Amino acid sequence: MTDRTYRLTTAQAIVRWLANQFIEIDGEEYRLCGGGFGIFGHGNVTCLGEALYEHREELPLYRGQNEQSMGFAAAAYAKQWLRQRFMLCTASAGPGTSNLVTSSALAHANRLPMLMLCGDAYVTRLPDPVLQQMENFNDPTFGVNDAFRSVTRYWDRITHPAQILNSLPNALATMLDPADCGPAFIGLPQDVQGWAYDYPEEFFAKKVHRIRRQAPDEAEIADAVALLKTAKRPVIIAGGGIQYSRAVAELTEFAETLQIPVVETIAGRANLLATHPLNIGPVGVTGSDSANAVTERADVVLCVGTRLQDFTTSSWTGFAGDAKLISLNVGRHDAGKHMSMPVVGDARLGLTALQAAAADYRAPADWVAFAQDQRKEWDAYVADNTAIEGRTNSYAQAIGVVNALCDPRDRIVTASGGLPAEVTANWRTLDIGTVDVEFGFSCMGYEIAGGWGARIAQAEREPEQDTIVMVGDGAYMLMNSDIYSSVLTRKKMIVLLLDNGGWAVINKLQNNTGNESFNCLYEDAPTIPEPFDVDYESHARAMGAIAETVSDASELAEAFKRAKAADRTYVICMKVEAYGRWTDKGHGWWECGTPEVSNSERVRAAHDDWESGRVAQRRGV
C-alpha cells in the first residue's frame, strides 16, 4: 500500500477502474468490459460522458438509438462471450433510464451480466423537483430507478464518491458469479457524478479476474450416482448452463461413456451437433416429438445447467409421474426445483465427477435404440417440413434455406413470436454454441438489437462469420433502428424479415383457445378500416442497409447468397403464411389461462380440451 492518491470525480474514477479490469480466457487476457452502449442526456453527458471520452479507446462507446435496444445488445454481447465479458449501458435520468427496465429484466431472466450506469436525481435536493424526476411525496429517497431493484442482481445508488470503492467490486463480483450472475445497476445522481475524491492508487491497479468453478459436494455426487445407476430409461436435459460453463466436451464424453440420450432446452440449443447419435432433439412445448417421447418415458432425468422453465418441462407435464430428477446446477435455487436431487456445482466439474463415479454404468441398449429411432422419425419430419417445393411460404422453409447455405460458425439470433418455436424445432445445429434463441424473457425487439450486440462480439474473434437475424414483422415494427446502428458501426448482419401480417402466432393461440381472430393480424383489427402493407425493403434501405424482397423460398436462397457476399447489413423480406404452415408436431402441453366460463361454445370446448392436459402435471414434485 502507498499513500498516493488520485483526485478524480466519481464518474472519472468509475471509468478508470473499469478500464483496468481484465479477464483471462483460454490463456489470453481481455478487457473485462468490452465497452458500452450510450445515449446521452442531461443526466449523464456532462460528467460520465466526460469520463468516457477520456477512455474512448479502451472502452469504445456505441451510440444507441433506443435505451431498451442498447440493453438487448449488451445482453446478446454477454451471451456471445458466454458471460465472460460484458458491456455497460448508460442512460440519462428519467425516461432514458426507465427505458432500460425491460432489457434489464431480459438479462435477469437469462442470468446475463450487464452494467447499467444511469443518471439519478440530485443528492442535495437543492434544485428539487428537477426535470424528469418522479416525486414520491411520502419518501423522497424513492424514485424511478428503484424500479430496477426487482430486475437486477445488484442495485446501488451512489450518494458519496467514496462509495464506489465498495460498490464497483461488489457489482463486478455479482456479474462474474456463476450462480448469481445477472445485471447490475448503479444509480449516479447528477451532482455526485461530478464530485471529486482522493482515491487510493491501488484501487486502479490492473486486476485479472477468473470465473469461479464450484466443485460439487462429494456426498451429493454419491447420491446422484446411486440414483442414476438404478435407471432403466435415463435421459439428460442439457441447458444453457453447459455452454456458460464451457462444458460441452464434458457433456459429450459423459453421454457417450454412459450411453445416455441427450435432449436440449431452448437455451441449450447447439450443445451437441444435430448429427450426434445421442442428440435426440429439443425438448418441451416448442420441442420435438423425439425428445418429448423420451422424457415422457424416462425414469431418471439428469438436468444439467437448466432452470427448468415451463417451456422445457411442458408446464411439468413432460415427465412420468414417478420419474426421479437429478439437477446439476451451479445455482442452489435451480438445483432444488420440484424436489430434484440437487448437485450444486459447476457443470464441467460436476459432469466429470459423475462420470468418474458412474463409469461402470451403461444405459440399456434397447432404450438408446428407442430414442434414436424417435430422432430418425423427427429428422424425417423436419426434412419434409422445411422442403420448399410446391408449398406456400413458411417460417420452416426459410429456416431450412438458411440452414443449408450458412457457414457452420454463423450465429443465428431470434427471440419472439413464432420464430423461437420454429427455429428450435427445425434448426439442425451445424456447430457448437451458434444459436441464440432468446426465450428467457421472450422479448419482442431483441432480434435486431441482439443481432447487433452479437455481431460486435462475434467480430472480436470471428470477423469472417455472419450474424443472421430472423425476425417477424411484428417485432420489426416494434424495434428496428439498430439496422441503422449496424450500418453506422460497420457491424454487418443478415436480417430475414418474415412478414405474416401482424402477430400471427398470438392469433394462432387465440384460435387454438376457441377465440375469434381479434386485433392480432392487421386484417382482424376492427379499428383499421383498410390494412396496407409496409414497404419493409424501402424502410431498411432508408437506414443504409442493402435490402430486397423475395416471393418464395427459392428466391430467398439466391438472395441469401447475395447477402453472404455483401459488405454491409443486408435485409431480405419475404411474406409467409399467417394461418397455416406452422410446425404442427413436437409440441408439449403448456399451461395457459383459458376462460372457465364464456358465452362462446368454442371457447368453453377449448377450455375443457386444454384443461384435459393437466392430468399429467406434476404438483411440485
Buried (B, 14 or more C-beta within 10 A) or exposed (E): EEEEEBEBBBBBBBBBBBBBBBBBBEEEEBBBBBBBBBBBBBBBBBBBBBBBEBBEEBBBBBEBBBBBBBBBBBBBBBBBBBBBBBBBBBBBBBEBBBBBBBBBBBBBBBBBBBBBBBBBBBBEBEEEEBEBBBEEEEEEEEBBBBBBEEBBBBBBBBBEBBBBBEBBBEBBBBBBBBBBBBBBBBBBBBBBBBBEBEBBEEBBEEBEBEBEBBEBBEEBBEBBBEBBBEBEBBBBBBBBBBBBBBBBEBBBBBBBBBBBBBBBBBBBBBBBBBEBBBBBBBBBBBBBBBBBBBBBBBBBBBBBBBBBBBBBBBBBBBBBEEBBBBBBBBBEEBBBBBEBBBBBBBBBBBBBBBBEBBEEBEBEEEBBEBBBEBBEBBBEBBEEBBEBEEBEBBBBBBBBBBBEBBBEBBBBBBBBBBBBBBBBBBBBBBBBBBBBBBBBBBBBBBBBBBBBBBBBBBBBEBEEBBBBBBBBBBBBBBBBBBBBBBBBBEBBBBBBBBBBBBBBBBBBBBBEBBBEBEBBBBEBBEEEEEEEEBEBBEBBBEBBBBBBBBEBBEBBBEBBEEBBEBEEBBBBBBBBBBBEBBBEBBBBBBBEEBBEEBEEEEBBEBBEEBEEBEEBBBEEE
